[in-house]
């Protein structure tokens, strides 16, 4: 698929909607930061919002004293990847992370899972609210049944041609603000 410079606003809106539909039911994401030593580090995190914010933002709660927060302070470019193997949905999000000091937003996103990690509650001094503004995302939504996937892969081995028509892929470019 082409980027947003060659697609209509309605197609981009459809892709954004598709992107969120692939993310929303995936319980955990792998949140990747660049560590001070230059290595990429990934950790499981839970996306807190129930829909993509109007400004194309994902939200996470993290420990202020943890390495991910220190990494973000050194390099704000992150990747968040989602894999729902039960549904064959895969998403890779690139974005810009920032710590946000907004108690109202924390209260809005607070839930029992966050309470389990931060037992002092929404005002726990260790709670960091992390915002990831999406700049680009790619998704793969496999539509073919497992049997069809196996058939297409076997056919590929015989023909030397890669499997085709197994599902939908797309790129979504967000307005970098």
RODO-2510 file (C-alpha; in nm, 4 decimals, decimal comma):
residues 177
     n   res          X          Y          Z
     1     x     0,0000     0,0000     0,0000
     2     x     0,1165     0,3493    -0,0608
     3     x     0,1679     0,6237     0,1939
     4     x    -0,0789     0,8981     0,2823
     5     x     0,0661     1,1409     0,0271
     6     x    -0,0955     0,9317    -0,2474
     7     x    -0,4175     0,8235    -0,0779
     8     x    -0,7399     1,0005    -0,0031
     9     x    -0,8340     1,1091     0,3506
    10     x    -1,1148     0,8509     0,3573
    11     x    -0,8741     0,5680     0,2723
    12     x    -0,6371     0,6885     0,5457
    13     x    -0,9299     0,7022     0,7926
    14     x    -1,0183     0,3437     0,6973
    15     x    -0,6586     0,2367     0,7555
    16     x    -0,6475     0,4086     1,0945
    17     x    -0,9727     0,2363     1,1893
    18     x    -0,8284    -0,0959     1,0691
    19     x    -0,5099    -0,0304     1,2678
    20     x    -0,7013     0,0226     1,5916
    21     x    -0,9210    -0,2827     1,5298
    22     x    -0,6071    -0,4941     1,5050
    23     x    -0,4543    -0,3425     1,8207
    24     x    -0,7519    -0,3217     2,0561
    25     x    -0,7917    -0,6904     2,1358
    26     x    -0,4207    -0,7640     2,1783
    27     x    -0,3608    -0,7654     2,5506
    28     x     0,0141    -0,7054     2,5526
    29     x     0,2513    -0,5172     2,3275
    30     x     0,6277    -0,5331     2,3089
    31     x     0,7497    -0,1792     2,3808
    32     x     1,0963    -0,1235     2,2313
    33     x     1,3341     0,1533     2,3337
    34     x     1,6969     0,2291     2,2539
    35     x     1,9076     0,1770     2,5656
    36     x     2,1961     0,4126     2,6511
    37     x     2,4410     0,1477     2,5219
    38     x     2,2717     0,1644     2,1798
    39     x     2,1006    -0,1744     2,2057
    40     x     1,7288    -0,2114     2,1450
    41     x     1,5378    -0,3382     2,4491
    42     x     1,1808    -0,4706     2,4331
    43     x     0,9461    -0,5260     2,7245
    44     x     0,5832    -0,6358     2,7475
    45     x     0,3446    -0,3488     2,8238
    46     x    -0,0311    -0,3047     2,8217
    47     x    -0,1869    -0,0362     2,6051
    48     x    -0,4149     0,1665     2,8323
    49     x    -0,6471     0,3482     2,5936
    50     x    -0,9639     0,1910     2,4589
    51     x    -0,9334     0,3678     2,1222
    52     x    -0,6695     0,5688     1,9410
    53     x    -0,6856     0,9248     2,0682
    54     x    -0,7722     1,1980     1,8200
    55     x    -0,4043     1,2874     1,8025
    56     x    -0,3033     0,9274     1,7164
    57     x    -0,1699     0,8496     2,0622
    58     x    -0,1198     0,5276     2,2562
    59     x    -0,0876     0,5427     2,6362
    60     x     0,1105     0,3285     2,8804
    61     x     0,1784     0,3228     3,2547
    62     x     0,5404     0,2492     3,3478
    63     x     0,7585     0,2608     3,6534
    64     x     0,9302     0,5989     3,6691
    65     x     1,2362     0,4234     3,8159
    66     x     1,2512     0,1590     3,5423
    67     x     1,4824     0,1345     3,2448
    68     x     1,2145     0,2053     2,9811
    69     x     1,1535     0,5538     3,1234
    70     x     1,5284     0,6232     3,1381
    71     x     1,5613     0,5006     2,7790
    72     x     1,2789     0,7303     2,6612
    73     x     1,4462     1,0271     2,8260
    74     x     1,7595     0,9497     2,6230
    75     x     1,5877     0,8687     2,2912
    76     x     1,2195     0,9344     2,2367
    77     x     1,1844     0,7181     1,9217
    78     x     1,0151     0,3874     2,0091
    79     x     0,8475     0,0884     1,8499
    80     x     0,5414    -0,0866     1,9848
    81     x     0,4597    -0,4251     1,8306
    82     x     0,1450    -0,6298     1,8686
    83     x     0,0984    -0,9972     1,7806
    84     x    -0,2377    -1,1673     1,8149
    85     x    -0,1516    -1,5172     1,6975
    86     x    -0,5025    -1,6500     1,7660
    87     x    -0,6432    -1,4087     1,5086
    88     x    -0,3307    -1,3811     1,2874
    89     x    -0,3107    -1,0025     1,3389
    90     x     0,0286    -0,8303     1,3553
    91     x     0,1038    -0,4598     1,3971
    92     x     0,4262    -0,2610     1,4230
    93     x     0,3958     0,1007     1,5403
    94     x     0,6742     0,3587     1,5239
    95     x     0,6310     0,6684     1,7323
    96     x     0,7611     0,9385     1,9603
    97     x     0,7372     0,8730     2,3329
    98     x     0,7102     1,1332     2,6079
    99     x     0,6409     1,1390     2,9800
   100     x     0,3199     1,3283     3,0455
   101     x     0,2340     1,4880     3,3783
   102     x    -0,1446     1,4976     3,3510
   103     x    -0,3352     1,3717     3,6537
   104     x    -0,6704     1,3937     3,4737
   105     x    -0,5423     1,1684     3,1957
   106     x    -0,3978     0,9259     3,4516
   107     x    -0,7354     0,9061     3,6262
   108     x    -0,9111     0,8557     3,2940
   109     x    -0,6859     0,5607     3,2044
   110     x    -0,6470     0,4091     3,5532
   111     x    -0,7741     0,0518     3,5925
   112     x    -0,7413    -0,2559     3,8142
   113     x    -0,4422    -0,3882     3,6216
   114     x    -0,2554    -0,0606     3,6796
   115     x    -0,3520    -0,0817     4,0466
   116     x    -0,1885    -0,4252     4,0665
   117     x     0,1445    -0,2794     3,9485
   118     x     0,1126     0,0452     4,1444
   119     x    -0,0655    -0,0377     4,4719
   120     x    -0,0422     0,3221     4,5998
   121     x    -0,2894     0,4163     4,3266
   122     x    -0,3050     0,6871     4,0652
   123     x    -0,0951     0,9221     4,2812
   124     x     0,1860     0,6693     4,3322
   125     x     0,5041     0,8741     4,2795
   126     x     0,6524     0,5872     4,0761
   127     x     0,3744     0,5963     3,8133
   128     x     0,4897     0,7414     3,4824
   129     x     0,2286     0,8101     3,2165
   130     x     0,3903     0,7544     2,8775
   131     x     0,2402     0,8888     2,5589
   132     x     0,3380     0,7447     2,2209
   133     x     0,2370     0,9592     1,9253
   134     x     0,2152     0,7262     1,6281
   135     x     0,4163     0,8397     1,3279
   136     x     0,3913     0,5235     1,1181
   137     x     0,2379     0,1799     1,1489
   138     x     0,2392    -0,1356     0,9413
   139     x    -0,0087    -0,4157     0,9787
   140     x    -0,0604    -0,7687     0,8574
   141     x    -0,4037    -0,9249     0,8874
   142     x    -0,3983    -1,2850     0,7697
   143     x    -0,7416    -1,3803     0,6390
   144     x    -0,6657    -1,7262     0,5030
   145     x    -0,7378    -2,0329     0,7118
   146     x    -0,4481    -2,2323     0,8542
   147     x    -0,5139    -2,5031     0,5934
   148     x    -0,4993    -2,2474     0,3102
   149     x    -0,1803    -2,0997     0,4560
   150     x    -0,0156    -2,4435     0,4599
   151     x    -0,1314    -2,5119     0,1033
   152     x     0,0011    -2,1752    -0,0204
   153     x     0,3364    -2,2333     0,1507
   154     x     0,3669    -2,5836     0,0031
   155     x     0,2751    -2,4436    -0,3397
   156     x     0,5434    -2,1780    -0,2917
   157     x     0,8060    -2,4447    -0,2312
   158     x     0,7118    -2,6139    -0,5591
   159     x     0,6749    -2,3012    -0,7755
   160     x     0,9444    -2,0844    -0,6177
   161     x     0,6912    -1,8001    -0,5959
   162     x     0,6106    -1,6492    -0,2537
   163     x     0,2642    -1,7146    -0,1077
   164     x     0,0040    -1,4590    -0,2136
   165     x    -0,3467    -1,3583    -0,1125
   166     x    -0,3154    -1,4779     0,2454
   167     x    -0,4444    -1,1539     0,3899
   168     x    -0,4240    -0,7793     0,3987
   169     x    -0,1217    -0,5607     0,4649
   170     x    -0,1044    -0,1886     0,4978
   171     x     0,0918     0,1136     0,6078
   172     x    -0,0549     0,4069     0,7954
   173     x     0,1352     0,7337     0,8138
   174     x     0,0163     0,9714     1,0812
   175     x     0,0650     1,3428     1,0906
   176     x     0,3850     1,3933     1,2866
   177     x     0,3000     1,6782     1,5217
***
